[in-house]
Amino acid sequence: MKVLRTIAELRQELNLKRQAIRSSASVVGLVPTMGYLHQGHASLMQAGRQQSDIVVLSIFVNPIQFGPNEDFDSYPRDEARDVETARSQGVDIVFIPSVEEMYPQATQTTVSVSKLTERLCGASRPGHFDGVTTVVSKLFNIVQPQRAFFGMKDAQQVAVIQQMVNDLNMPVEIVPCPIVREEDGLALSSRNVYLNPEQRTQALVLSKALRAAQEAADTGAATTAADIRRILREQIATSPLAVIDYAEIQAFPSLEPLADQEEVQGRDDLLIALAVKFGKTRLIDNIRLQKSEVLSHV
């Protein structure tokens, strides 16, 4: 496994690996991350290993997707542990560029997806998704992968990146990968490390609220979007430390809002999504409203 820090080194190494494989059909898989890797990231690397000939993991805490009062400086980092995690998952190349390598001068070009980015996290984090789509498009241009692997914990991000790829005819397949959870149901996140013990316990309300909404829809106890929203808010209200940013049900991947009286029964294109703060830590979670999906470990 090679650990590389410059774009030139990465491109050279990719050329060498492609030549070694001696196949014009070799598949490069990219797993873009901000590091501080956990089992959710490991599942992305495993999917990349299974579906690619060459696996590239990028680790880059991207400053332009953080707002002025967000946690860019304090975002958790552990490069040595991340490199060993990547090695254990069979990654071929770990790309760890500096901010100066990715943005050697003030950026005058950005990639922006409209509409999809105006809802959910985009509403409370203005400019966030412009930073995401810009850095991901840069990584796609640098690595030129045939497949890129993203976790469904940030379902809005998956939808936004897929829209970008479709609109700009980028020759890369976006592979969404399932959410990975702790045994008690908490979705894995690098930001979970911020939670104190009481916040960590109360954060379980996210997965409990999703399960309650799913069960109500499955049994017919909830038939409209308003029912789902009410159940989510009632469940989250049982956690005194929880402050709701949003608790929503929307069409997926369009992220079109549902009117309160819109029926949810018999549909397989719905996303229930949450963003909730515990102290200064903002957590997101979601589930597709499908009878075939089971929210495990809850």
Backbone as a ProteinNet text record, in pm:
[ID]
protein_1_A
[PRIMARY]
MKVLRTIAELRQELNLKRQAIRSSASVVGLVPTMGYLHQGHASLMQAGRQQSDIVVLSIFVNPIQFGPNEDFDSYPRDEARDVETARSQGVDIVFIPSVEEMYPQATQTTVSVSKLTERLCGASRPGHFDGVTTVVSKLFNIVQPQRAFFGMKDAQQVAVIQQMVNDLNMPVEIVPCPIVREEDGLALSSRNVYLNPEQRTQALVLSKALRAAQEAADTGAATTAADIRRILREQIATSPLAVIDYAEIQAFPSLEPLADQEEVQGRDDLLIALAVKFGKTRLIDNIRLQKSEVLSHV
[TERTIARY]
83.8	0	87.4	52.3	126.6	46.4	116.4	57.9	117.4	32.7	78.7	13.3	86.6	38.6	26.5	73.5	61.2	-18.1	-80.2	-159.4	-69.6	48.6	140.5	181.4	213.6	250.8	135.3	15.7	-100.8	-124.3	-119.9	-143.5	-36.7	87.2	195.2	174.4	138.4	119	0.1	-106.3	-221.9	-185.3	-106	-61.7	19.8	107.8	190.5	103.8	6	-79.8	-167.4	-216.1	-295.4	-210.2	-86	3.8	34.4	48	78.1	-37.4	-159.4	-275.6	-288	-239.2	-238.3	-377.9	-470.3	-607.2	-668.5	-716.8	-782.1	-914.9	-963.7	-1091.1	-1072.4	-951.8	-929.5	-1017.4	-1073.2	-1166.6	-1096	-1094.1	-1043	-1162	-1156.9	-1261	-1209.8	-1286.3	-1248.8	-1339.7	-1279.7	-1353.9	-1313	-1392.4	-1356.4	-1397.4	-1306.2	-1337.4	-1269.9	-1310.9	-1240	-1157.6	-1138.4	-1054.7	-1126.2	-1046.7	-1093.8	-1186	-1128.6	-1205.4	-1266.8	-1386.9	-1456.2	-1508.8	-1589.5	-1636	-1727	-1791.7	-1868.2	-1778.1	-1666	-1567.4	-1510	-1485.5	-1430.5	-1524	-1655.6	-1750.9	-1742.5	-1711.9	-1693.7	-1568.8	-1461.4	-1337.9	-1358.9	-1435.8	-1464.2	-1543	-1641.2	-1717.4	-1626.9	-1538.4	-1443.8	-1351.4	-1305.4	-1216.2	-1288.4	-1414.6	-1492	-1526.3	-1539	-1589.1	-1486	-1361.3	-1258.5	-1129.2	-1048.9	-914.5	-813	-833.1	-744.1	-831.3	-800.6	-880.6	-799.5	-856.5	-795.3	-882.4	-822.1	-888.9	-833.1	-918.8	-871.4	-909.9	-817.7	-840.2	-810.5	-916	-898.1	-1011.1	-977	-1075.7	-1088	-1197	-1214.6	-1265.4	-1181.6	-1222.9	-1341.9	-1363	-1467.5	-1607.5	-1618.5	-1752.8	-1792	-1705.5	-1734.9	-1776.3	-1878.9	-1919.9	-1825.9	-1838.5	-1747.3	-1754.2	-1866.4	-1879.2	-1883.9	-1835	-1837	-1700.2	-1683.8	-1574.5	-1455	-1418.8	-1306.5	-1177.7	-1144.6	-1018.7	-1018.9	-1135.4	-1141.6	-1186.9	-1213	-1260.6	-1159.7	-1204.3	-1109.5	-1019.8	-894.3	-796	-705.1	-670.1	-575.2	-516.4	-419.5	-366.3	-303.2	-225.8	-157.3	-257.8	-361.4	-463.3	-537.3	-566.2	-636.9	-557.4	-426.8	-342.5	-343.4	-336.5	-338.8	-475.4	-581.8	-715	-723.6	-674	-675.8	-594.5	-479.8	-394.8	-467.8	-538.5	-608.9	-724.6	-775.2	-887.7	-843.1	-713.8	-664.4	-664.1	-660.1	-654	-518.6	-517.5	-393	-321	-396.5	-338.2	-418.8	-349.4	-411.9	-360.4	-452.9	-419.7	-453	-348.5	-366.2	-305.7	-376.7	-322.1	-337.7	-254.1	-270.3	-372.7	-416.6	-507.2	-438.9	-309	-235.4	-224	-217.6	-211	-344.1	-453.7	-585.6	-629.4	-589.2	-628.5	-503.7	-418.6	-293.5	-313.9	-430.6	-464.7	-612.7	-654.9	-795.1	-884.3	-981	-1067.3	-1163.3	-1161.8	-1253.6	-1359.7	-1346.5	-1441.3	-1501.8	-1632.9	-1700.5	-1803.9	-1840.8	-1946.6	-2066.2	-2180.5	-2298.8	-2418	-2486.5	-2610.7	-2724.5	-2823.3	-2934.2	-3046.2	-3147.5	-3269.1	-3240.5	-3171.6	-3144.8	-3069	-2989.3	-2904.4	-2972.3	-3096.4	-3166.1	-3248.9	-3252.5	-3337.3	-3251.4	-3316.7	-3249.7	-3120.5	-3007.4	-2881.8	-2844.2	-2881.4	-2848.5	-2915.4	-3033.3	-3104.9	-3034.4	-2974.7	-2910.2	-2759.1	-2703.5	-2559.4	-2536.5	-2569.8	-2556.3	-2412.5	-2399.5	-2267.1	-2199.7	-2252.8	-2188.5	-2178.5	-2288.8	-2287.1	-2208.5	-2196.5	-2107.4	-1963.5	-1927.5	-1793.4	-1776	-1882.1	-1877.2	-1864.6	-1952.8	-1950.6	-1823.7	-1771	-1645.9	-1529.7	-1515	-1401.6	-1418.6	-1542.5	-1563.2	-1535.3	-1576.2	-1545.5	-1394.8	-1324.3	-1178.1	-1118.6	-1166.8	-1116.2	-1146.5	-1265.9	-1299.3	-1204.2	-1169.8	-1077	-936	-896.6	-760.4	-744.2	-839.3	-828.3	-883.6	-986.1	-1056.1	-1104.5	-1183.3	-1233	-1349.9	-1369	-1490.7	-1605.8	-1570.5	-1671.5	-1627.5	-1725.7	-1698.2	-1799.8	-1754.9	-1833.6	-1865.8	-1995.9	-2042.7	-2141.4	-2135.9	-2227.7	-2363	-2468	-2603.1	-2639.9	-2550.1	-2583	-2609.2	-2532.9	-2561.6	-2631	-2761.3	-2837.4	-2849.2	-2857.9	-2866.4	-2738.5	-2624.5	-2498.4	-2496.2	-2542.7	-2547.1	-2634.1	-2751.5	-2841.4	-2779.4	-2712.9	-2651.7	-2538.3	-2452.8	-2340.7	-2390.1	-2493.7	-2549.3	-2606.6	-2671.7	-2724.6	-2611	-2503.3	-2387.4	-2330.8	-2315.3	-2260.5	-2351.3	-2482	-2576.9	-2573.2	-2577.5	-2586	-2459.7	-2343.7	-2217	-2158	-2237.3	-2192.3	-2056.4	-2037.4	-1912.1	-1910.8	-1804	-1799.3	-1764.6	-1846.8	-1822.1	-1955.6	-1955.4	-2074.1	-2070	-2176.5	-2186.4	-2247.8	-2176.5	-2221	-2261	-2391.9	-2436	-2419.1	-2370	-2345.5	-2427.1	-2475.2	-2565.9	-2503	-2589.5	-2547	-2496.7	-2387.5	-2335.1	-2360.9	-2410.6	-2452.3	-2377.2	-2371.2	-2327.3	-2433	-2398	-2491.9	-2619	-2611.5	-2730.9	-2808.5	-2764.3	-2840.9	-2785.1	-2691.3	-2637.9	-2559	-2594.1	-2521.4	-2378.2	-2283.4	-2143.5	-2114.1	-2038.6	-2000	-1870.4	-1782.9	-1659.5	-1690.5	-1802.5	-1837.8	-1894.1	-1921.9	-1970.6	-1871.3	-1744.3	-1641.1	-1663.2	-1736.8	-1764.3	-1862	-1942.7	-2051.4	-1998.1	-2051.1	-2019.3	-2109.6	-2086.3	-2163.9	-2314.9	-2363.7	-2508	-2562	-2488.7	-2530.7	-2530.1	-2428.9	-2419.2	-2541	-2583.4	-2701.3	-2826.8	-2842.9	-2963.3	-2966.2	-2849.9	-2845.5	-2911.4	-2933.2	-3003	-3145.4	-3195.1	-3331.6	-3346.5	-3237.7	-3248.2	-3292.9	-3221.6	-3257.5	-3391.1	-3422.2	-3551.8	-3665.9	-3645.4	-3748.2	-3768.9	-3660.3	-3671.7	-3745.2	-3712	-3779.5	-3928	-3961.6	-4103.2	-4180.1	-4119.8	-4186.3	-4202.3	-4097.6	-4104.5	-4212.9	-4216.7	-4315.5	-4456.9	-4474.9	-4607.1	-4652.8	-4560.7	-4594.9	-4625	-4546	-4564.4	-4697	-4738.1	-4861.2	-4985.7	-4966.3	-5080.4	-5120.8	-5044.8	-5073.8	-5040.3	-4948.6	-4915.7	-4943.6	-5028.9	-5065	-5025.5	-4994.4	-4961.2	-4824.1	-4773.6	-4646.1	-4655.6	-4770.7	-4788.3	-4778.7	-4831.4	-4821.1	-4675.3	-4597.8	-4456.3	-4382.6	-4405	-4336.6	-4373.6	-4502.2	-4546.7	-4478.4	-4472.2	-4409.7	-4261.6	-4192.4	-4051	-4030.9	-4108.4	-4090.6	-4129.9	-4234.4	-4274	-4166	-4107.1	-4001.7	-3877.8	-3837.8	-3716.9	-3736.7	-3860.1	-3890	-3868.8	-3859.8	-3834	-3689.8	-3605.4	-3464.8	-3446.7	-3427.9	-3419.5	-3305.9	-3198.6	-3083.7	-3095	-3194.3	-3204.7	-3267.9	-3202.2	-3255.6	-3268.5	-3392.2	-3417.4	-3377.8	-3296.9	-3271.9	-3381	-3396.1	-3510.6	-3546.4	-3672.6	-3724.3	-3824.9	-3783	-3857.3	-3879.8	-3980.1	-3999.6	-4011.6	-3928.2	-3924.7	-3909.3	-3939.9	-3915	-3764.4	-3724.6	-3582.5	-3566.3	-3473.3	-3364.5	-3394.5	-3518.7	-3548.7	-3547.4	-3568.4	-3579.2	-3692.9	-3794.5	-3912.5	-3990.5	-4029.8	-4107.9	-4244.4	-4295.5	-4430.3	-4524.4	-4640	-4742.9	-4790.2	-4837.7	-4874.9	-4973.4	-5069	-5173	-5139.9	-5018.8	-4979.5	-4962.6	-5016.2	-5011.8	-4870.2	-4832.4	-4701.4	-4713	-4834.2	-4853.7	-4828.4	-4764.9	-4745.9	-4638.7	-4561.1	-4453.9	-4318.8	-4225.5	-4091.8	-3984.6	-4027.6	-3932.9	-3921.2	-3940.7	-3943.6	-3822.5	-3778.7	-3666.2	-3712.4	-3693.3	-3714.3	-3576.4	-3558.9	-3426.6	-3431.8	-3327.4	-3317.1	-3184.5	-3188	-3066.9	-3099.1	-3022	-3051.2	-2920.4	-2924.7	-2806.9	-2812.9	-2697	-2676.8	-2559	-2589	-2484.7	-2441.8	-2312	-2261.5	-2250.8	-2285.7	-2267	-2396.3	-2386.5	-2502.4	-2490	-2590.6	-2590.3	-2700.6	-2674	-2775.6	-2799	-2918.6	-2952.8	-3072.4	-3096.4	-3208.5	-3241.8	-3354.8	-3392	-3481.9	-3465.8	-3559.6	-3685.2	-3801.3	-3927.4	-3969.3	-3915.8	-3942.3	-3965.7	-4064.4	-4092.2	-3975.5	-3893.6	-3783.1	-3666.3	-3663.1	-3549.1	-3580.3	-3485	-3499.3	-3390.1	-3429.2	-3332.7	-3270.4	-3154.2	-3094.2	-3033.2	-3012.8	-2944.6	-3015.9	-3147.7	-3219.5	-3314.3
-119.2	0	124.3	220.9	346.1	457.4	540.4	661	778.9	853.1	959.7	1091.2	1198.9	1329.2	1433.5	1402.6	1499.9	1439.6	1527.7	1484.2	1418	1473.6	1416.8	1274.6	1252.4	1118.2	1020.3	1065.6	978.9	937.6	1032.6	1001.3	906.2	928.6	839.9	698.2	685.5	552.8	481.8	555	494.1	443.9	520.3	474.8	346.6	339.4	219.6	99	119.5	7.8	-37.9	54.3	16	-64.9	-21.4	-93.6	-233.6	-244.5	-375.2	-472	-418.8	-503.9	-543.5	-454.9	-480.3	-506.2	-425.9	-439.4	-302	-272.8	-144.2	-136.4	-252.2	-257.2	-255	-226.1	-223.6	-116.6	-150.4	-61.9	1.4	134.1	207.9	247.3	210.9	247.4	352.2	457.4	566.2	568	577.1	593.4	728.8	833.3	965.3	977.3	1019.8	1035.2	1160.4	1197.6	1301.6	1240.9	1109.4	1046.3	1017.3	990.9	942.6	823.8	723.8	614.5	523.5	473.5	378.2	264.5	176.7	58.5	94.2	208.3	252.9	276.6	344.9	364.2	230.4	140.8	9.5	-63.8	-49.4	-115.7	-59.3	69.7	129.3	73.7	60.1	2.9	-142.2	-215.5	-355.1	-363.9	-276.3	-273.3	-234.8	-139.4	-100.2	-213.6	-289.6	-403.5	-510.6	-532.3	-635.2	-595	-465	-419.9	-346.3	-346.2	-269.8	-349.6	-315.6	-374.2	-293.8	-163.3	-72.4	12.6	14.8	90.8	209.7	328.7	452.4	506.3	528.3	593.9	734.5	834.7	971	1014.2	1083.6	1140.5	1288.5	1368.5	1513	1583.9	1659	1740.8	1869.6	1879.5	1980.9	2112.3	2216.3	2338.6	2408.5	2394.1	2474.9	2416.7	2301.5	2252.7	2279.3	2349.5	2387.7	2534.6	2564.1	2701.6	2771.8	2904.7	2981.5	2944	2890.1	2854	2703	2627.2	2482.4	2430.4	2298.5	2235	2194.1	2277.2	2239.8	2220.1	2315.7	2307.4	2192.9	2164.2	2060.6	1925.4	1914.6	1787.5	1678	1562	1460	1406.4	1389.9	1341.3	1239.7	1133	1033.3	962	1026.3	975.8	837.5	816	687.4	573.2	593.3	488.8	468.9	578.2	568.4	487.9	510.6	438.4	288.9	253.5	111.9	49.2	125.3	75	47.9	141.6	123.9	2	-16.2	-131.5	-262.6	-264.6	-386.9	-419.8	-320	-341.3	-363.7	-373.8	-405.2	-289.6	-167.9	-50.2	-47	-2.7	5.2	138.1	247.3	380.7	462.2	527.2	625	762.8	848.4	982.7	1081.2	1147.3	1239.3	1374.1	1452	1581.4	1687.7	1787.4	1903.9	1998	2094.3	2196	2270.2	2297.5	2370.6	2289.1	2157	2072.9	2075.1	2071.7	2070.2	2209.1	2310.2	2447.8	2537.3	2525.7	2602.2	2752.9	2793.3	2934.9	2950	3071.7	3096.3	3038.7	2956	2888.6	2987.5	2991.9	3077.1	2996.5	2864.5	2776.5	2682.2	2677	2582.2	2505.1	2389.7	2308.6	2315.5	2353.3	2375.3	2301.4	2224.7	2157.2	2232.9	2272.8	2349.5	2257.3	2314	2247.1	2139.5	2031.6	1924.4	1975.7	2080	2129.9	2236.9	2269.1	2375.5	2322.5	2190.2	2127.9	2055.6	2005.2	1923	1990.8	1923.1	1981	2108.3	2117.6	2236.4	2361.6	2347	2463.1	2522.8	2437.2	2485.7	2499.9	2450.4	2462.6	2524.4	2651.9	2713.7	2706.7	2665.6	2654.5	2521	2441.2	2312.4	2223.5	2206.3	2112	2164.4	2296.5	2348.7	2304.8	2306	2258.4	2111	2032	1888	1856.9	1914.6	1882.8	1933.5	2044.5	2094.4	2000.5	1958.3	1871.4	1732.5	1681.7	1549.8	1554.6	1661.2	1672	1682.2	1749.8	1754.6	1614.6	1541.1	1405.7	1315.2	1330.6	1250.5	1283.1	1410.8	1448.8	1399.8	1400.5	1358.2	1207.1	1132.5	986	918.9	978.9	922	778.8	763.9	630.8	590.2	460	410.1	395.9	377.1	366.3	450.4	507.9	581.2	537.8	518.6	455	556.4	570.8	667	599.6	637.2	581.1	649.3	570.6	623.4	697.3	702.9	781	925.8	975.9	1107.8	1086.6	1053.2	1022.1	1143.7	1261.8	1381.9	1399.3	1374.2	1383.3	1286.8	1164.3	1065.9	1117.4	1172.4	1223.3	1340.1	1428.6	1546.3	1504.8	1413.4	1370.9	1295.2	1212	1142.5	1241.8	1346.2	1449.2	1518.3	1551.3	1614.3	1525.2	1396.5	1302.1	1292.4	1285.8	1278.3	1404.4	1519.6	1646.3	1675.8	1637.1	1670	1553.1	1444.4	1328.5	1276.3	1270.7	1218.9	1067	1008.8	863.7	784.5	798.9	728.8	679.6	557	499.1	527.2	586.9	612.7	489.6	433.7	312	348.1	356.2	383.5	258.3	275.7	162.6	181.2	71.1	79.6	147	205.9	263.1	151.5	177.1	83.2	142.9	58.8	105.3	33.4	101.2	34.8	-69.7	-160	-264.2	-207	-88.8	-29	58.5	67.4	137.2	270	329.6	459.4	446.5	529.1	527	573.3	502	537.6	671.8	754.1	885.3	925.5	991.5	1041.2	1141.3	1211.4	1312.4	1251.8	1123.7	1062.3	1079.6	1097	1112.1	1239	1334.9	1458.7	1438.6	1333.1	1315.3	1275.8	1339.6	1291.2	1171.4	1099.1	976.4	996.3	1104.9	1127.6	1159.4	1240.5	1270.3	1144	1061.2	936.1	846.7	839.1	759.3	817.9	948.5	1010.6	1014.1	1006.4	1006.5	882.7	780.7	660.7	691.5	810	846.6	859.8	886.9	900.4	769.2	662.5	534.1	483.6	515.4	474.9	547.8	675.5	751.4	698.6	663.8	607.4	473.8	392.2	263.1	281.3	374.8	398.1	443.9	532.5	581.1	469.1	387.9	276	176.4	142.8	46.3	101.1	229.3	289.3	287.5	311.6	305.9	162.8	68.1	-72.2	-128.4	-85.6	-140	-61.5	52.1	134.8	234.9	241	339.4	481.3	492.5	620.8	607.1	694.4	685.3	808.5	919.3	1043.3	1094.5	1190.7	1253	1322.2	1382.9	1448.7	1348.7	1228.1	1124	1090.6	1075.3	1040.6	1152	1275.3	1387.6	1397	1374.7	1380.4	1272.7	1150.8	1040.5	1069.2	1118.7	1151	1253	1359.5	1466.1	1421.4	1340.4	1289.1	1200.2	1116.5	1028.3	1107.5	1202.6	1279.6	1364.3	1408.3	1490.2	1414.9	1282.5	1205.4	1219	1277.5	1299.9	1446.5	1479.4	1619.7	1697.6	1631.1	1701.4	1723.2	1661.9	1665.8	1796.5	1860.7	1981.2	1950.6	1951.4	1910.8	2021.1	1984.3	2069.9	2041.8	1914.2	1874.7	1730.1	1698.3	1561.4	1550.6	1492	1506.1	1373.7	1374.8	1267.6	1333.3	1287.2	1345.2	1234	1268.7	1175	1159.1	1040	1015.1	944.6	989.7	1084.3	1230.2	1263.4	1401.3	1497	1443.2	1522.2	1623.6	1594.4	1680	1664.9	1776.1	1768.6	1705.7	1639.6	1584.1	1675.1	1704.4	1778.5	1695	1761.9	1692.1	1578.2	1599.8	1498.9	1399.9	1407.7	1315.7	1174.3	1076.9	937.8	881.1	799.5	734.6	584.9	533.2	390.1	350.4	235.8	180.4	247.2	337	404.9	348.2	343	292.6	396.2	524.4	630.5	734.3	693.1	788.9	774.3	887.4	893.3	964.5	900.6	966	1008.5	1137.7	1190.8	1280.7	1271.9	1347.5	1421	1538	1605.6	1661.7	1620.5	1655.3	1692.3	1797.4	1841.1	1793.2	1749.9	1717.7	1802.8	1909.7	2007.1	2071.2	2071.3	2129.6	2027.8	1902.7	1795.8	1773.2	1785.9	1767.5	1631.1	1545.8	1411.2	1398.6	1320	1291.1	1140.9	1104.2	963.4	958.1	843	831.5	685.5	663.5	530.4	547	459.4	453.3	384.4	442	384.7	274.7	156.4	40.7	-78.8	-160.9	-277.7	-373.6	-371.5	-466.1	-428.3	-302.7	-257.4	-277.9	-332.5	-350.9	-269	-183.3	-102.9	-191.9	-245.1	-347.8	-288.5	-374.1	-340.7	-226.8	-223.6	-119.4	-185.4
0	0	0	-82.7	-90.9	-23.7	52.7	109.7	34.5	-35.9	-124.5	-85.3	-108.6	-62.3	-172.4	-292.3	-400.3	-516.3	-592.5	-706.9	-810.9	-831.7	-930.8	-893	-765.1	-719.5	-737.4	-704.2	-715.3	-860	-950.1	-1091	-1144.6	-1104.1	-1148.9	-1097.4	-970.5	-912	-975.2	-1003.4	-1069.1	-1208.2	-1280.5	-1412.9	-1402.5	-1304.1	-1285.5	-1250.4	-1164.4	-1124.5	-1241.2	-1319.8	-1437	-1534.7	-1554.9	-1644.9	-1591.3	-1458.9	-1399.7	-1418.9	-1413.9	-1434.7	-1581.4	-1669.5	-1814.3	-1868.9	-1824.3	-1873.4	-1887.7	-2007.6	-2029.7	-1955	-1908.2	-1837.1	-1685.6	-1639	-1494.7	-1429.8	-1314.7	-1245.4	-1125.3	-1122	-1007.7	-921.9	-795.3	-700.5	-604	-583	-493.2	-371.5	-253.3	-128.1	-69.4	-92.6	-39.2	107.3	194.6	336.4	391.8	512.1	585.7	699.3	693.4	793.1	923	1026.6	1156.4	1132.1	1068.2	1010.5	1117	1085.6	1171.3	1084.8	1143	1069.4	952	959.3	844	724.6	748	640.7	595.2	691.5	656	561	582	492.5	351.7	339.3	207	139.9	218	162.1	121.1	199.6	164.4	34.7	19.3	-105.6	-221.9	-197.6	-301	-340.6	-242.3	-269.7	-351.7	-321.3	-391.7	-534.7	-559.6	-689	-773.3	-730.8	-801.9	-811.1	-910.2	-922.2	-842.3	-835.9	-763.3	-671.3	-542.6	-446	-395.8	-412.3	-362.6	-250.5	-134.8	-22.7	-11.6	-14.2	9.4	150.1	215.1	347.9	338	347.2	332.4	404.3	507.7	577.4	496.4	424.5	320.8	379.5	381	452	390.3	258.7	196.1	214.9	284	314	458.7	531.9	670	674.6	754.2	775.3	872.4	887.1	973	1119.9	1166.2	1307.5	1327.2	1228.2	1238.1	1284.1	1279.9	1353.2	1266.8	1168.5	1082.8	1164.1	1248.7	1324	1424.6	1482.5	1586.4	1533.4	1402.4	1348.7	1383.1	1434	1482.5	1371.6	1403.7	1307.9	1375.6	1304.2	1353.2	1232	1169.4	1042.8	1056.6	1161.5	1176.8	1187.2	1267.3	1280.8	1149.3	1079.9	952.6	850.7	845	749.2	780.3	908.2	943.2	913.7	934.1	899.2	750.1	669.9	524.1	483.3	547.7	515.9	546.9	659.6	699.8	606.6	532.9	442.3	297.3	276	142.5	44.9	95	8.6	-62	-186.7	-264.1	-246	-244.8	-234.3	-134.5	-41.2	47.3	5.2	-31.7	-78.5	32.4	87.7	200.3	161.3	81.9	40.3	148.3	142.6	228.8	167	246	192.6	78.2	93.5	-9.8	-138.6	-127.4	-246.9	-321.9	-249	-312.7	-357.9	-281.9	-315.4	-312.3	-415	-414.7	-428.6	-471.3	-479.6	-446.7	-427.1	-394.3	-503.7	-463.8	-560.7	-625	-757.4	-831.7	-905.9	-899.4	-966.5	-863.1	-859.5	-772.3	-853	-801.5	-861.1	-767.7	-820.6	-737	-795.2	-712.4	-748.7	-681.4	-757.1	-700.1	-653	-592.3	-545.2	-440.8	-479.1	-382.9	-260.7	-279	-170.8	-86.8	-118.7	-47.5	68.9	85.9	187.4	290.8	396	497.4	543.2	531.8	581.2	506.3	379.2	301.8	354.7	415.4	467.7	588.8	671.8	794	778.5	666.7	643.8	504.9	488	355.9	304.9	179.2	117.9	138.5	231.6	262.9	140.3	70.3	-41.3	-161.4	-175.9	-279.7	-251.8	-123.6	-87.8	-114	-85.8	-108.2	-256.9	-338.4	-481.1	-548.3	-500.9	-559.3	-529.2	-403.5	-370.9	-431.7	-436.5	-496.6	-646.2	-712.3	-855.5	-878.5	-789	-799	-782.4	-683.5	-661.5	-780.4	-839.4	-957.8	-1072.7	-1089.1	-1195.9	-1168.1	-1042.5	-1007.1	-1019.3	-963.7	-956.9	-1082.7	-1142.3	-1257.8	-1229.4	-1122.6	-1087	-1176.6	-1186.6	-1252.1	-1152.5	-1024.4	-919.7	-799.7	-729.6	-606.5	-502.3	-379.6	-274.7	-164.5	-136	-37.5	56.5	183.2	281.7	277	298	296	424.7	522.9	642.1	603.3	506.3	450.3	316.5	325.3	204.3	113.4	172.5	88.9	7.7	68.4	-4.4	-121.9	-100.2	-209	-323.3	-289.6	-392.9	-468.7	-396.2	-458.1	-551.8	-506.5	-590.2	-712.7	-694.8	-810.3	-911.2	-863.1	-953.1	-1028.1	-957.8	-1021.3	-1131.5	-1101.1	-1198.4	-1321.1	-1297.5	-1408.6	-1493.7	-1427.2	-1499.6	-1580.3	-1527.4	-1592.7	-1670.6	-1685.5	-1763.8	-1718.3	-1587.4	-1534	-1546.8	-1597.9	-1621.4	-1496.3	-1393.4	-1268.2	-1213.4	-1162.8	-1100.7	-951.5	-900.4	-757.1	-691	-593.6	-526.1	-382.8	-353.9	-216.6	-130.7	-9.4	80.9	209.2	268.1	382.7	504.4	586.9	714.3	805.2	874.5	973.9	1111.7	1203.4	1335.2	1446.9	1561	1683.3	1721.1	1812	1851.9	1912	1973	2033.1	1935.6	1811.3	1709	1664	1736.6	1697.1	1567.1	1468.5	1341.2	1363.9	1305.9	1322.5	1256.2	1325.8	1275.7	1343.3	1269.3	1330.3	1440.9	1429	1528.5	1656.8	1660.3	1784.9	1898.5	1864	1967.1	2049.4	1995.6	2068.9	2184.5	2180.3	2276.3	2413.9	2518.4	2652.6	2682.6	2792.4	2816.7	2817.3	2877.1	2880.6	2741.3	2666.2	2528.6	2443.3	2463.7	2387	2412.9	2538.7	2572.7	2509.9	2520.5	2468.1	2315.4	2250.9	2104.9	2044.3	2124.9	2075.9	2033.8	2072.5	2035.2	1884.4	1812	1666.3	1603	1632.5	1571.4	1625.1	1751.6	1806.9	1736.3	1706.1	1635.7	1494.4	1428.2	1293.4	1297.1	1396.3	1407.1	1434.1	1521.9	1553.9	1430.4	1351.9	1230.9	1129.3	1115.5	1021.1	1062.8	1189.8	1237.1	1221.2	1246.9	1232.5	1087.1	995.6	853.4	810.8	859.2	820.3	870.3	988.9	1048.3	1010.4	942.8	906.5	1012.7	1123.2	1227.4	1180.5	1085.3	1022.4	873.7	822.3	680.2	601.1	669.3	599.3	644.2	567.6	603.2	738.3	766.5	896.3	1010.3	992.4	1094.9	1123.1	1016.6	1032.8	1106	1065.3	1130.2	1277.8	1309.1	1449.2	1532.3	1479.5	1553.4	1577.1	1475.8	1491.6	1603.3	1601.6	1699.8	1840.7	1849.6	1980.5	2039	1956.9	2005	2046.4	1962.9	1994.1	2118.7	2141.8	2260	2390.6	2385.2	2507.4	2553.1	2470.4	2506.3	2544.1	2672	2714.7	2648.9	2609.7	2553	2402.6	2339.7	2193.8	2147.1	2050.8	1986.5	1838	1787.8	1649.7	1552	1453.4	1338	1235.2	1198.2	1116	1145.6	1123.1	1132.4	1020.3	908.6	783.4	712.4	626.6	530.3	393.6	299.8	166.3	62.8	-61.7	-170.9	-189.4	-231.4	-253.6	-388.8	-473.2	-444.8	-477.5	-516.6	-555.7	-437.8	-315	-192.2	-198.7	-280.5	-285.1	-154.1	-92.6	32	8.4	110.7	106.4	184	125	198.4	316.2	421	543.6	519.1	431.5	410.6	299.4	247	140.2	196.5	125.7	170.4	157.9	255.1	251	223.9	232.2	213.9	67.8	48.8	-84.1	-166.5	-106.6	-180.6	-140.9	-237.7	-207.4	-241.4	-248.4	-284.3	-173.9	-48.3	61.3	152.6	204.5	297.8	423.9	537.8	667	715.6	741.4	772.5	894.7	976.4	1100.5	1108.8	1168.3	1214.7	1352.4	1452	1591.2	1659.8	1740.9	1814.3	1958.6	2006.7	2147.4	2192.8	2266.6	2293.3	2162.4	2136.1	2011.9	1898.3	1927.6	1829.5	1751.8	1621.3	1533.2	1466.3	1487.9	1431.9	1327.4	1223.4	1123	1117.8	1074.3	1056.5	962.8	904.7	812.7	789.3	724.8	679.3	557.6	459.5	348.3	396.9	365.1	410	312.2	338.6	254.4	345	313.7	396.3	398.4	292.2	283.2	371.7	419.1	500.8	648.2	720	864.5	932.4	1024.2	1097.8	1204.8	1176.1	1261.5	1387.7	1486.6	1611.7	1685.2	1680.9	1752.8	1851.4
[MASK]
++++++++++++++++++++++++++++++++++++++++++++++++++++++++++++++++++++++++++++++++++++++++++++++++++++++++++++++++++++++++++++++++++++++++++++++++++++++++++++++++++++++++++++++++++++++++++++++++++++++++++++++++++++++++++++++++++++++++++++++++++++++++++++++++++++++++++++++++++++++++++++++++++++++++++

